[in-house]
Amino acid sequence: MIFHLYKIIYRSQPGLTKLNIKALGTAFPICFRTFLKSFFMSSIRFKKLAGGLILLCLLFSFHAGYSQIPEQFVKVIVAPDHSDWTYTNGEKAKFTITVLQNGNALKNVFVKYEIGPEKMEPIKKDSQLLANGTLVVEAGSMKDPGFLRCIATTTINNKTYRGLATAAFEPLKIAPTVAKPADFTAYWEKAKADLAKIPIDARMT
């Protein structure tokens, strides 16, 4: 094979001397062996890389499968008596509190609950025994648009569980708690005008 390659090179390049052909014949096997060695090493590296990627994918899948938030065996469910959670001002709201263990309602457990405007001090606090697994609490109403929240807790096996729900009273009518200053528009327009006077000096850093 190499001899035929010599003949092709010699015929295509008649200016080559026998010495050059001999040098080429010496260099060719070396280059060919170097190529094979590089190819072989590249194959080994590729196999190692592929194996590493497969191992990484397996470890990631294992971690993703076991890093989920564990399901709680005890849940405190608080639900308002309106399915859309919305009420009109003056309308009475009720909350149903249920404690579930493994999906079943627990009976004869104590529940503490508090009711009040959202993010405010509660206006009602109490604790009762869930004789039949559920408790209906009268939450009252609100005269102004806002949110009324019920928070319930229970302790089972020295561990406290918590649940909550919120009733919305005329939520689309909720107004800002702070009035806009009378001179706000003038102040804002002046601030924009002052800012426009500063030349833009954008630079890449």
N, C-alpha and C positions, 0 to 999 in steps of 0.2 A: 504493500500500500504506500509506504513511504517512498519506495523507488519510483512508482508511477507519479507521485506528487513531485519528485525531483524533476522528472522528464517534462512534466507540464510547465513547471516554473522555468526550466532551462530553455524550453522552446519559446515561451512567451517573453523571456528576457534573455536574448542571446548575448547581451553584454556582460552577463555574470560569468565570472571565472570559475574554474573547478574548485579553487580555494574557497570562494564565496559559497558555492553549493555545498561544499564539505562543512563549512561553518554553519550553514543553514540546517544541514542534516544533523549536526550535533545539538543545535539549539532547539530544533523542533521537538524531539522527545522530552527535553527538559520542560519546555513550555506545556507540552501535552500532559506530563505528569503533574505539573503545577496546577493545571486546569482541573484535572481529576481530583487532586487533593482539596482544592478550594471548593469544588462542587460537593465533594463528600462532607467536608466540614460544614458547608452551608446547609446540607440536608440534615446533619445532626442538630445544628442550631434551630432549623425550622421545626424539627420534631420536638425539641425541648420547648420551643416557644408555643407550639400547638398544645403540648401536654400541659404547660403552665396555664394557658388560657382556659383549657377544659377544667383544670382543677379550680381555677379562680371562679368560673361560672358555677361549679358545683358548690363551692363554699358560699357564694353569694345566695344561691337558691336555698341552701340550708339555713343561712342566717335570716333570710326574708321569711322563711316558713316559721321560725321560732321566735321572731322579734315582734310578732303581733301583740297588741294589747290584750292581756288575758281577759276572758269573759268573767264578769262578776257573777258569783252564784247567788248573791243577794242584791236585789234592786229595790229602790224606793221610787215608786211611780206616782207622780202628782199630775192630775189632769183637770182642767176647768170643765164646767158643764156645757160650754159652747164649743162645738167642734172647730170653729174658725178662730176661737180665742178672743173674739171682739165683742164689746158690749157698748151700750149707750149710757151716757151719764145718768146716774140715778138708778140704773138697773142693778139688781142684786146678783152677785156672782157666787158660785160655789166651787169648791175644789174637792176632788175625790183622791184620797191617799190610799195606796195599796203597797204592801210589802211582799215581794216575790222572792222565793227561794227555789232555785232550779225550775223556774217557770210556774210554780204553784204559790197561791196566796197563803201567807203565814197567818195563823190565828193566835190570839192571846199574846201579842207583842206590843210593847209600849212605843208610842211615836210622839216625838216632840215636834211642834210646828209653830211657825210665826208668820204673820201676814202683815204687809205694809206696802207703801209706795216703793217702787224700785229705787234701790240705792239710798233709801232713807231708813230711819229707825222704825222698827215694826210697831204697829198699833194694836196688835193682838198676839199674845203668846199663850200656849197651853200644851198639855200633854194628855193623851188618852190611850186607852187600851183598845186594840183592834180585836174585838171579840170574834167577829166573823171574817176577818182578813181585810176589810176595807173600812174607811172612815170618810164621811162626807162632812166638810167643814164649811160653815157659813162665813164667807169672806167680806160681806158688806158691799159697798159701792164707792164710787168717786164722783164728786160733783163737778170736777174739771177734767179735761182730757189728760190722760196719763196712763201709767202702767201699775197694776197691783200684783204683787208677787207673793207666792206661798212657798215657803221652804220647810221641808220635813226631814227629820233625821230619826234614825233608830240604831240601837246598839245590839249586836248579836255576837256572842262569843268574844266579847271585849273588843270588837271592831265596830266603828261607827260608819253608817251608810247614809247618803244624803241624796235627796231629789228635790226638784223645784219645777214650778210652772208659773206663767205670767198671764194675766188677763189684761187686754188692751181696751181702754175706754176712749172711744172716739179718737183713735190714733192719728187720723188724717187732720184733726183739728189742733194738734199739739203745736203751740207757738213757742218761739224762743223765750227762755227765761230772763234774758237780758235785752232790754230795748236798745236799738241802734241810736247812737248820739245824733242830735239834730244836725251837727256840722260834719258828719262822717263823709258825706258825698263830696263836699268842698275840700276836705282834708285829703281824701283819696285822689281827687283830680289834681290837686297841687303836688302831691307826692309823685304821681306819674309824670307830670310836666318837669319837675326837677330832675327826675331820673333820665328823661329824654335828652336833657342838656349835656349829660356826660357822654363823651365820645366812646364808641365801642373800640376797644383795643384787644381784639382776640388774639391769643398766642397759643401755639402748640407747645406743650411741655412734655 
